[in-house]
Amino acid sequence: VKLLNGHGVSYDLSELLSSEDRDFLIRNNGDKVKISSLNGKMVWLYFSHSEEVYGTFYKELLEVYEEASSKGDFEVVLVDNYDDEDESFKSYFSKMPWLAIPFSDSDTRNRLMQLSTYPSLIIFNSNGNVTTFLGNYIVEDYGTDAYPFTCERINFLLGEEEEVKKNSFLSHLLGRRSRNYLLSNDGKQ
């Protein structure tokens, strides 16, 4: 399935999210959270920029986060492409309930930006394997219905969607107002 294009791609999230002199992420109140606390959780890397906080995807992600985060088995990490100043970043980040790579660690932020463009969302399972590089589409199309955001659940939803499309096409094709019958292979109604 095209949305699950992360199959077989795996990362050590501790290495991916840290730097030589930093082993923590930050909350919008300044608290430091050890990267090791993410072990065993799904991690969503949210690639964003300052204007995105006003965008549709941000609002959808926030809604999903608020509904599903109480389960405690995943965390969103902001990877910001913010080239302005630290105070502007703090103002922007203050609206977000999740973790972030510190503004001061531009090397890690720039390295991570090589994985994706913005706005986008990469979903990692609890083992650090990529479920999808296109998590933004999963969030936009399915919201919390995609919970727990596993390959199996996403495949199920995609299969349901394909079935609906197939059935609605057949209904459209076969259900014409001008014709309320089918022809058999011998030409009879």
Summary of the structure (lengths in Angstrom):
residues: 189
radius of gyration: 21.3
end to end distance: 39.2
largest distance: 78.9
contacts: 502
relative contact order: 0.18
helix: 44%
strand: 18%
